[in-house]
Structure formats: C-alpha cells, structure tokens
Amino acid sequence: MLHKTKGIVLRTVKYGETSLICTIFTELLGIQTYMVKGVRSAKAKSRKANAFFAASLLDMVVYHNPQKNFQMIKEYQPSVIFQTLNEDVVKNGVAIFGVEVIGQLLAQLDTQPELFTFFEEFLLLLDQTANSELANFPLYFLIQAGKLSGYYLSGQYDTTYHHVNIHDGRFSTEAGHFPPFIEGYDAALMSTLNSANTLHEIKNIKMNGDERKRVLSYFLAFLQAHVPHFTPLKSLPVLAAILY
C-alpha cells in the first residue's frame, strides 16, 4: 500500500555498495526503517544520498507492508533545504541531540503526529536562530518532547514542595530514597523550566553553563527512570562541549 507522508531522518547505515538503510520518523506511520537502493552511486552527478543526513526533512511516497522489517520508498525529495543547520557545528550538535532523544522516546511504529510537528518546527526554528540564542534549546526540546510523549514532572516548586523526586516524577515535600537528590535552587530552576510552554519563555531563563548542564542531566535522569530502554545519549558530550 502506498502512503504520502513527511519524514525526519533519524539514522542512516550504509548497506552494500550503493544503498542505505534509513530509520525515519514519519508523520503518518511513526518510526519506520527503509531500504533505499542505489543512492550511493559513484556517478559524479548522483547526490541522492545527501537527502538522508540525520535531521533532514523529507516529503515521501512510501510502500508500507506491516509484514516486512524493511519498507521501501517510491519517491522522495527534501521538503526544506536548511540554510545553516547542516554546516553549523553548534546547530548540528543540537539537531543530533534532538534526533537521539526522539529515537529514545518513540517505540517502533508508534505514531505521534503532534510530536512530529513539534520536532519539524523545532528544526526549522533552529536553522533560523542566531547561535547566541541557542543555549537553552536542548532543554526546551527535551522537556517538551518528553511531555508530548507522556513523561513530565508533576507539581511545582514552593516552600512546601521544595524537592524533586525524579523516580516518583513529581515535586515533593521530602527527598526521595535514591539519587539524584534535588532541592533548593536547582529544584526551583527545574520548576521554572518545567512550567515554561514556549521556546521564548525558556530562552529568557538565565542560567550559567554549569547550572544548565546540571538541570539538563536531571531531566535526562528523569526520562531514564521512566522511559523503557532510555539509555545515556551519545550526543551529550558533544553538546556539552559546544554549548556549555
């Protein structure tokens, strides 16, 4: 059966002499794995493989057979040509972080069109934003993508609920039984970040590099505690190096 859908490339692996195996987050079908034949041709004019960089946005017509592990793409073309994202080290690092987070949050075949739209709009905004304003982008993406997938801290910080218990997933009156033990300023900062619903709000929250890195690690620890098979991110050391 043929379907027309948008897609965001998450991962590509070389296969054989000229082909790719691509993991793509599709708007219509969730995460799918596609065999893309003949895109790594040695011919000088062949640039088809350039459409399958991680975080690329595609318009596709795809075959879908639920009985097969690998699906096939009938037609594809870039839906957007990024102006800066692919070449800019900082922006590309943030994009790869987002790609890895999405890959961890979503199960195979899990259709989440709202999360797809959020990711697409995030990448477009990332491409257009000055590097000087990017520091809080990973936090925004991590928190909002988690919420859209059903994972979020409940409650908020105040004089009574002044601890964050990531294992219970809430702001608490007392510390939890397992680390990390989060209270005081860090708990208040997490509450402020968790309550911000737009990038504009989060972008204007003032933090130094150490604070930003620390609360990012706490939100990641929260997801690792609640999302099945959520493993440490390979992109995190690179992100820390370029942003913090």
Number of C-alpha atoms within 10 A of each C-alpha: 7 12 14 16 15 24 27 26 21 24 21 19 11 13 15 11 12 14 17 21 20 23 23 26 32 25 20 17 19 19 24 21 20 20 19 23 17 16 17 19 15 11 7 6 7 12 12 14 17 12 18 24 15 21 26 24 25 21 17 19 17 19 17 17 12 10 7 9 10 17 19 19 16 13 11 17 14 17 15 11 14 16 11 15 23 18 10 12 15 18 25 20 22 25 27 20 22 23 21 20 24 22 18 18 21 19 13 14 15 15 17 18 15 13 21 22 12 14 22 19 12 17 22 16 14 21 20 13 13 11 14 7 11 15 21 21 20 20 22 23 21 18 22 22 22 22 14 15 15 10 17 20 23 16 15 20 24 15 9 11 19 22 25 32 24 28 18 14 17 18 26 22 16 15 18 16 9 9 11 16 15 21 21 14 13 19 24 21 19 21 20 15 20 21 16 16 12 11 16 12 13 19 17 10 12 12 13 9 12 11 15 20 18 12 19 20 15 19 20 21 18 23 26 18 16 15 16 12 12 17 14 13 12 11 17 17 9 16 21 14 10 13 19 13
